[in-house]
Every structure is written in structure tokens, then in C-alpha cells.
Amino acid sequence: MTTWIRDNENPTLWAVMRREGLTWQIVHNSHGHAMVYLSLQTAMTQADRLRRQAERDAIRVTKYDYSAEIVY
């Protein structure tokens, strides 16, 4: 398993997602980096900022934890 944070047995990341048609995509900032956070509060703050610019139902915060890891 990938080591995300030393001594954290159950790492969690929060992603800000935007609905694009029938799928959900991770929102990227102006520098092209995905908006993924270690803190739920930070993710919620960014999602609230984006909701002011878009439809409320088009933005969500998704939780990813160690059980969601994808191995190529």
C-alpha cells in the first residue's frame, strides 16, 4: 500500500468534484492541479466557493480512503 502520511494507518483524502454531464470529475485549480485535500474543512471551504459560481447540485466533496486505492 502507498504510504500517504507516516504513522497514519487509515489515510483519508477529500476531493472536490464537479458534475460533467453524466460523470463526476475532480475539479482542477487555475494551475491545473487537482483539488484534493487532507482536511475535510478545507475541502468544504473550496466546495462552498465553487457553489457560489455554479449550480449547488453540480459540486460535491468525495472521501477517498485506503480501501479505495487503485493499483494499476
Biopython code that builds the backbone (N, CA, C, O; Angstrom):
import numpy as np
from Bio.PDB.StructureBuilder import StructureBuilder

atoms = [
    (1, "MET", "N", (0.830, -1.182, 0.000)),
    (1, "MET", "CA", (0.000, 0.000, 0.000)),
    (1, "MET", "C", (0.874, 1.244, 0.000)),
    (1, "MET", "O", (1.947, 1.255, 0.603)),
    (2, "THR", "N", (0.425, 2.268, -0.661)),
    (2, "THR", "CA", (1.137, 3.538, -0.724)),
    (2, "THR", "C", (1.185, 4.192, 0.656)),
    (2, "THR", "O", (0.186, 4.192, 1.376)),
    (3, "THR", "N", (2.334, 4.745, 1.029)),
    (3, "THR", "CA", (2.435, 5.486, 2.282)),
    (3, "THR", "C", (2.074, 6.933, 2.003)),
    (3, "THR", "O", (2.826, 7.640, 1.332)),
    (4, "TRP", "N", (0.939, 7.381, 2.506)),
    (4, "TRP", "CA", (0.493, 8.753, 2.271)),
    (4, "TRP", "C", (1.032, 9.675, 3.340)),
    (4, "TRP", "O", (1.618, 10.716, 3.044)),
    (5, "ILE", "N", (0.828, 9.283, 4.593)),
    (5, "ILE", "CA", (1.283, 10.083, 5.719)),
    (5, "ILE", "C", (1.895, 9.114, 6.718)),
    (5, "ILE", "O", (1.260, 8.130, 7.097)),
    (6, "ARG", "N", (3.099, 9.378, 7.140)),
    (6, "ARG", "CA", (3.787, 8.493, 8.073)),
    (6, "ARG", "C", (2.956, 8.299, 9.346)),
    (6, "ARG", "O", (2.414, 9.259, 9.892)),
    (7, "ASP", "N", (2.862, 7.071, 9.803)),
    (7, "ASP", "CA", (2.155, 6.693, 11.029)),
    (7, "ASP", "C", (0.647, 6.937, 10.973)),
    (7, "ASP", "O", (0.008, 7.055, 12.018)),
    (8, "ASN", "N", (0.080, 7.014, 9.799)),
    (8, "ASN", "CA", (-1.364, 7.140, 9.665)),
    (8, "ASN", "C", (-1.873, 5.844, 9.048)),
    (8, "ASN", "O", (-1.689, 5.599, 7.855)),
    (9, "GLU", "N", (-2.512, 5.020, 9.863)),
    (9, "GLU", "CA", (-2.953, 3.711, 9.398)),
    (9, "GLU", "C", (-4.173, 3.780, 8.491)),
    (9, "GLU", "O", (-4.392, 2.872, 7.688)),
    (10, "ASN", "N", (-4.968, 4.830, 8.600)),
    (10, "ASN", "CA", (-6.178, 4.974, 7.799)),
    (10, "ASN", "C", (-6.208, 6.347, 7.129)),
    (10, "ASN", "O", (-6.993, 7.210, 7.521)),
    (11, "PRO", "N", (-5.361, 6.552, 6.122)),
    (11, "PRO", "CA", (-5.317, 7.865, 5.471)),
    (11, "PRO", "C", (-6.617, 8.175, 4.724)),
    (11, "PRO", "O", (-7.266, 7.282, 4.180)),
    (12, "THR", "N", (-6.974, 9.433, 4.711)),
    (12, "THR", "CA", (-8.176, 9.885, 4.030)),
    (12, "THR", "C", (-7.849, 11.144, 3.232)),
    (12, "THR", "O", (-7.168, 12.042, 3.726)),
    (13, "LEU", "N", (-8.336, 11.201, 2.003)),
    (13, "LEU", "CA", (-8.241, 12.390, 1.165)),
    (13, "LEU", "C", (-9.643, 12.823, 0.797)),
    (13, "LEU", "O", (-10.553, 12.000, 0.689)),
    (14, "TRP", "N", (-9.810, 14.114, 0.607)),
    (14, "TRP", "CA", (-11.100, 14.687, 0.221)),
    (14, "TRP", "C", (-10.933, 15.383, -1.118)),
    (14, "TRP", "O", (-10.042, 16.218, -1.273)),
    (15, "ALA", "N", (-11.770, 15.055, -2.081)),
    (15, "ALA", "CA", (-11.687, 15.646, -3.420)),
    (15, "ALA", "C", (-12.932, 16.482, -3.689)),
    (15, "ALA", "O", (-14.048, 16.078, -3.366)),
    (16, "VAL", "N", (-12.724, 17.651, -4.284)),
    (16, "VAL", "CA", (-13.834, 18.497, -4.718)),
    (16, "VAL", "C", (-14.175, 18.064, -6.142)),
    (16, "VAL", "O", (-13.324, 18.087, -7.031)),
    (17, "MET", "N", (-15.437, 17.668, -6.346)),
    (17, "MET", "CA", (-15.868, 17.114, -7.627)),
    (17, "MET", "C", (-16.922, 18.019, -8.267)),
    (17, "MET", "O", (-17.692, 18.685, -7.576)),
    (18, "ARG", "N", (-16.939, 18.027, -9.606)),
    (18, "ARG", "CA", (-17.948, 18.782, -10.374)),
    (18, "ARG", "C", (-18.604, 17.818, -11.356)),
    (18, "ARG", "O", (-17.934, 17.002, -11.989)),
    (19, "ARG", "N", (-19.910, 17.925, -11.469)),
    (19, "ARG", "CA", (-20.633, 17.073, -12.420)),
    (19, "ARG", "C", (-20.401, 17.588, -13.836)),
    (19, "ARG", "O", (-20.617, 18.763, -14.134)),
    (20, "GLU", "N", (-19.962, 16.687, -14.687)),
    (20, "GLU", "CA", (-19.740, 16.984, -16.111)),
    (20, "GLU", "C", (-20.602, 16.018, -16.911)),
    (20, "GLU", "O", (-20.181, 14.898, -17.196)),
    (21, "GLY", "N", (-21.791, 16.441, -17.268)),
    (21, "GLY", "CA", (-22.710, 15.540, -17.963)),
    (21, "GLY", "C", (-23.190, 14.457, -17.014)),
    (21, "GLY", "O", (-23.828, 14.750, -16.003)),
    (22, "LEU", "N", (-22.882, 13.196, -17.338)),
    (22, "LEU", "CA", (-23.310, 12.081, -16.502)),
    (22, "LEU", "C", (-22.231, 11.599, -15.542)),
    (22, "LEU", "O", (-22.468, 10.669, -14.770)),
    (23, "THR", "N", (-21.059, 12.206, -15.572)),
    (23, "THR", "CA", (-19.961, 11.764, -14.706)),
    (23, "THR", "C", (-19.535, 12.867, -13.754)),
    (23, "THR", "O", (-19.889, 14.032, -13.933)),
    (24, "TRP", "N", (-18.772, 12.486, -12.743)),
    (24, "TRP", "CA", (-18.196, 13.431, -11.792)),
    (24, "TRP", "C", (-16.699, 13.482, -12.026)),
    (24, "TRP", "O", (-16.050, 12.441, -12.125)),
    (25, "GLN", "N", (-16.142, 14.690, -12.116)),
    (25, "GLN", "CA", (-14.718, 14.892, -12.364)),
    (25, "GLN", "C", (-14.122, 15.701, -11.226)),
    (25, "GLN", "O", (-14.783, 16.586, -10.684)),
    (26, "ILE", "N", (-12.867, 15.407, -10.854)),
    (26, "ILE", "CA", (-12.187, 16.206, -9.838)),
    (26, "ILE", "C", (-11.930, 17.595, -10.417)),
    (26, "ILE", "O", (-11.453, 17.737, -11.543)),
    (27, "VAL", "N", (-12.255, 18.611, -9.629)),
    (27, "VAL", "CA", (-12.055, 20.000, -10.047)),
    (27, "VAL", "C", (-10.563, 20.312, -10.000)),
    (27, "VAL", "O", (-9.868, 19.903, -9.070)),
    (28, "HIS", "N", (-10.071, 21.039, -11.006)),
    (28, "HIS", "CA", (-8.679, 21.480, -11.049)),
    (28, "HIS", "C", (-8.622, 22.980, -10.815)),
    (28, "HIS", "O", (-9.517, 23.717, -11.228)),
    (29, "ASN", "N", (-7.566, 23.427, -10.151)),
    (29, "ASN", "CA", (-7.416, 24.866, -9.915)),
    (29, "ASN", "C", (-6.809, 25.530, -11.144)),
    (29, "ASN", "O", (-6.590, 24.874, -12.162)),
    (30, "SER", "N", (-6.541, 26.807, -11.054)),
    (30, "SER", "CA", (-6.037, 27.553, -12.207)),
    (30, "SER", "C", (-4.638, 27.112, -12.638)),
    (30, "SER", "O", (-4.216, 27.419, -13.753)),
    (31, "HIS", "N", (-3.914, 26.399, -11.775)),
    (31, "HIS", "CA", (-2.585, 25.891, -12.120)),
    (31, "HIS", "C", (-2.642, 24.480, -12.685)),
    (31, "HIS", "O", (-1.603, 23.896, -12.991)),
    (32, "GLY", "N", (-3.843, 23.923, -12.829)),
    (32, "GLY", "CA", (-4.007, 22.591, -13.390)),
    (32, "GLY", "C", (-3.846, 21.465, -12.382)),
    (32, "GLY", "O", (-3.751, 20.300, -12.768)),
    (33, "HIS", "N", (-3.816, 21.795, -11.089)),
    (33, "HIS", "CA", (-3.675, 20.767, -10.066)),
    (33, "HIS", "C", (-5.052, 20.352, -9.550)),
    (33, "HIS", "O", (-5.934, 21.189, -9.356)),
    (34, "ALA", "N", (-5.223, 19.041, -9.330)),
    (34, "ALA", "CA", (-6.490, 18.544, -8.804)),
    (34, "ALA", "C", (-6.725, 19.086, -7.404)),
    (34, "ALA", "O", (-5.791, 19.202, -6.610)),
    (35, "MET", "N", (-7.971, 19.417, -7.107)),
    (35, "MET", "CA", (-8.315, 19.946, -5.790)),
    (35, "MET", "C", (-8.601, 18.774, -4.848)),
    (35, "MET", "O", (-9.745, 18.350, -4.686)),
    (36, "VAL", "N", (-7.532, 18.265, -4.234)),
    (36, "VAL", "CA", (-7.598, 17.141, -3.299)),
    (36, "VAL", "C", (-6.971, 17.605, -1.993)),
    (36, "VAL", "O", (-5.902, 18.216, -1.993)),
    (37, "TYR", "N", (-7.636, 17.316, -0.884)),
    (37, "TYR", "CA", (-7.231, 17.869, 0.406)),
    (37, "TYR", "C", (-7.119, 16.793, 1.478)),
    (37, "TYR", "O", (-7.774, 15.753, 1.398)),
    (38, "LEU", "N", (-6.290, 17.048, 2.475)),
    (38, "LEU", "CA", (-6.175, 16.180, 3.637)),
    (38, "LEU", "C", (-7.204, 16.545, 4.694)),
    (38, "LEU", "O", (-7.524, 15.728, 5.558)),
    (39, "SER", "N", (-7.722, 17.758, 4.633)),
    (39, "SER", "CA", (-8.654, 18.268, 5.631)),
    (39, "SER", "C", (-10.057, 18.404, 5.031)),
    (39, "SER", "O", (-10.229, 19.008, 3.972)),
    (40, "LEU", "N", (-11.044, 17.845, 5.707)),
    (40, "LEU", "CA", (-12.426, 17.992, 5.252)),
    (40, "LEU", "C", (-12.843, 19.454, 5.278)),
    (40, "LEU", "O", (-13.542, 19.905, 4.371)),
    (41, "GLN", "N", (-12.437, 20.192, 6.279)),
    (41, "GLN", "CA", (-12.808, 21.607, 6.384)),
    (41, "GLN", "C", (-12.304, 22.412, 5.186)),
    (41, "GLN", "O", (-13.029, 23.250, 4.650)),
    (42, "THR", "N", (-11.080, 22.163, 4.773)),
    (42, "THR", "CA", (-10.529, 22.874, 3.617)),
    (42, "THR", "C", (-11.291, 22.509, 2.351)),
    (42, "THR", "O", (-11.593, 23.379, 1.535)),
    (43, "ALA", "N", (-11.603, 21.235, 2.183)),
    (43, "ALA", "CA", (-12.363, 20.797, 1.011)),
    (43, "ALA", "C", (-13.748, 21.433, 0.987)),
    (43, "ALA", "O", (-14.217, 21.863, -0.066)),
    (44, "MET", "N", (-14.405, 21.495, 2.147)),
    (44, "MET", "CA", (-15.732, 22.098, 2.217)),
    (44, "MET", "C", (-15.685, 23.593, 1.905)),
    (44, "MET", "O", (-16.584, 24.120, 1.250)),
    (45, "THR", "N", (-14.651, 24.268, 2.366)),
    (45, "THR", "CA", (-14.489, 25.695, 2.079)),
    (45, "THR", "C", (-14.363, 25.923, 0.574)),
    (45, "THR", "O", (-14.993, 26.827, 0.025)),
    (46, "GLN", "N", (-13.548, 25.102, -0.091)),
    (46, "GLN", "CA", (-13.375, 25.237, -1.542)),
    (46, "GLN", "C", (-14.667, 24.895, -2.278)),
    (46, "GLN", "O", (-15.024, 25.560, -3.251)),
    (47, "ALA", "N", (-15.370, 23.860, -1.817)),
    (47, "ALA", "CA", (-16.636, 23.481, -2.451)),
    (47, "ALA", "C", (-17.661, 24.603, -2.315)),
    (47, "ALA", "O", (-18.384, 24.893, -3.268)),
    (48, "ASP", "N", (-17.733, 25.234, -1.147)),
    (48, "ASP", "CA", (-18.660, 26.353, -0.955)),
    (48, "ASP", "C", (-18.331, 27.507, -1.888)),
    (48, "ASP", "O", (-19.232, 28.150, -2.427)),
    (49, "ARG", "N", (-17.037, 27.772, -2.082)),
    (49, "ARG", "CA", (-16.623, 28.830, -3.001)),
    (49, "ARG", "C", (-17.084, 28.517, -4.426)),
    (49, "ARG", "O", (-17.581, 29.395, -5.131)),
    (50, "LEU", "N", (-16.918, 27.269, -4.841)),
    (50, "LEU", "CA", (-17.328, 26.871, -6.193)),
    (50, "LEU", "C", (-18.846, 26.858, -6.347)),
    (50, "LEU", "O", (-19.355, 27.138, -7.432)),
    (51, "ARG", "N", (-19.573, 26.539, -5.286)),
    (51, "ARG", "CA", (-21.042, 26.519, -5.353)),
    (51, "ARG", "C", (-21.618, 27.903, -5.606)),
    (51, "ARG", "O", (-22.710, 28.022, -6.163)),
    (52, "ARG", "N", (-20.918, 28.931, -5.215)),
    (52, "ARG", "CA", (-21.383, 30.297, -5.484)),
    (52, "ARG", "C", (-21.291, 30.609, -6.980)),
    (52, "ARG", "O", (-21.990, 31.495, -7.472)),
    (53, "GLN", "N", (-20.432, 29.885, -7.702)),
    (53, "GLN", "CA", (-20.230, 30.130, -9.128)),
    (53, "GLN", "C", (-21.021, 29.172, -10.014)),
    (53, "GLN", "O", (-21.220, 29.445, -11.198)),
    (54, "ALA", "N", (-21.472, 28.053, -9.452)),
    (54, "ALA", "CA", (-22.152, 27.024, -10.244)),
    (54, "ALA", "C", (-23.444, 26.615, -9.545)),
    (54, "ALA", "O", (-23.750, 27.099, -8.455)),
    (55, "GLU", "N", (-24.197, 25.723, -10.179)),
    (55, "GLU", "CA", (-25.382, 25.177, -9.532)),
    (55, "GLU", "C", (-24.962, 24.390, -8.293)),
    (55, "GLU", "O", (-23.933, 23.715, -8.300)),
    (56, "ARG", "N", (-25.751, 24.478, -7.248)),
    (56, "ARG", "CA", (-25.414, 23.810, -5.990)),
    (56, "ARG", "C", (-25.252, 22.305, -6.188)),
    (56, "ARG", "O", (-24.344, 21.709, -5.608)),
    (57, "ASP", "N", (-26.112, 21.675, -6.994)),
    (57, "ASP", "CA", (-26.063, 20.223, -7.194)),
    (57, "ASP", "C", (-24.886, 19.773, -8.050)),
    (57, "ASP", "O", (-24.639, 18.573, -8.170)),
    (58, "ALA", "N", (-24.159, 20.711, -8.646)),
    (58, "ALA", "CA", (-23.075, 20.356, -9.559)),
    (58, "ALA", "C", (-21.736, 20.183, -8.850)),
    (58, "ALA", "O", (-20.760, 19.777, -9.481)),
    (59, "ILE", "N", (-21.667, 20.485, -7.543)),
    (59, "ILE", "CA", (-20.414, 20.403, -6.787)),
    (59, "ILE", "C", (-20.615, 19.482, -5.594)),
    (59, "ILE", "O", (-21.641, 19.552, -4.918)),
    (60, "ARG", "N", (-19.631, 18.614, -5.333)),
    (60, "ARG", "CA", (-19.695, 17.771, -4.137)),
    (60, "ARG", "C", (-18.287, 17.487, -3.640)),
    (60, "ARG", "O", (-17.307, 17.694, -4.356)),
    (61, "VAL", "N", (-18.199, 17.011, -2.407)),
    (61, "VAL", "CA", (-16.932, 16.603, -1.822)),
    (61, "VAL", "C", (-16.990, 15.089, -1.644)),
    (61, "VAL", "O", (-17.948, 14.562, -1.078)),
    (62, "THR", "N", (-15.965, 14.392, -2.126)),
    (62, "THR", "CA", (-15.918, 12.935, -2.067)),
    (62, "THR", "C", (-14.759, 12.492, -1.198)),
    (62, "THR", "O", (-13.666, 13.055, -1.269)),
    (63, "LYS", "N", (-15.001, 11.475, -0.373)),
    (63, "LYS", "CA", (-13.982, 10.934, 0.526)),
    (63, "LYS", "C", (-13.318, 9.726, -0.127)),
    (63, "LYS", "O", (-13.990, 8.834, -0.645)),
    (64, "TYR", "N", (-11.984, 9.713, -0.092)),
    (64, "TYR", "CA", (-11.204, 8.571, -0.549)),
    (64, "TYR", "C", (-10.350, 8.093, 0.622)),
    (64, "TYR", "O", (-9.660, 8.890, 1.257)),
    (65, "ASP", "N", (-10.397, 6.809, 0.903)),
    (65, "ASP", "CA", (-9.555, 6.279, 1.982)),
    (65, "ASP", "C", (-8.744, 5.104, 1.462)),
    (65, "ASP", "O", (-8.774, 4.792, 0.272)),
    (66, "TYR", "N", (-8.030, 4.466, 2.352)),
    (66, "TYR", "CA", (-7.111, 3.398, 1.950)),
    (66, "TYR", "C", (-7.817, 2.268, 1.222)),
    (66, "TYR", "O", (-7.191, 1.596, 0.402)),
    (67, "SER", "N", (-9.090, 2.034, 1.487)),
    (67, "SER", "CA", (-9.799, 0.926, 0.834)),
    (67, "SER", "C", (-10.145, 1.256, -0.619)),
    (67, "SER", "O", (-10.521, 0.363, -1.378)),
    (68, "ALA", "N", (-10.023, 2.525, -1.016)),
    (68, "ALA", "CA", (-10.348, 2.945, -2.379)),
    (68, "ALA", "C", (-9.097, 3.040, -3.263)),
    (68, "ALA", "O", (-9.170, 3.522, -4.394)),
    (69, "GLU", "N", (-7.973, 2.588, -2.755)),
    (69, "GLU", "CA", (-6.735, 2.699, -3.526)),
    (69, "GLU", "C", (-6.823, 1.857, -4.801)),
    (69, "GLU", "O", (-7.310, 0.727, -4.787)),
    (70, "ILE", "N", (-6.345, 2.430, -5.887)),
    (70, "ILE", "CA", (-6.348, 1.733, -7.182)),
    (70, "ILE", "C", (-4.910, 1.388, -7.531)),
    (70, "ILE", "O", (-4.031, 2.250, -7.507)),
    (71, "VAL", "N", (-4.681, 0.145, -7.850)),
    (71, "VAL", "CA", (-3.360, -0.311, -8.246)),
    (71, "VAL", "C", (-3.421, -0.627, -9.735)),
    (71, "VAL", "O", (-4.297, -1.371, -10.175)),
    (72, "TYR", "N", (-2.519, -0.080, -10.496)),
    (72, "TYR", "CA", (-2.518, -0.247, -11.956)),
    (72, "TYR", "C", (-2.295, -1.688, -12.334)),
    (72, "TYR", "O", (-2.264, -2.018, -13.520)),
]
sb = StructureBuilder()
sb.init_structure("model")
sb.init_model(0)
sb.init_chain("A")
sb.init_seg("    ")
for serial, (resi, resn, name, xyz) in enumerate(atoms, 1):
    if name == "N":
        sb.init_residue(resn, " ", resi, " ")
    sb.init_atom(name, np.array(xyz, "f"), 0.0, 1.0, " ", f" {name:<3s}", serial, name[0])
structure = sb.get_structure()
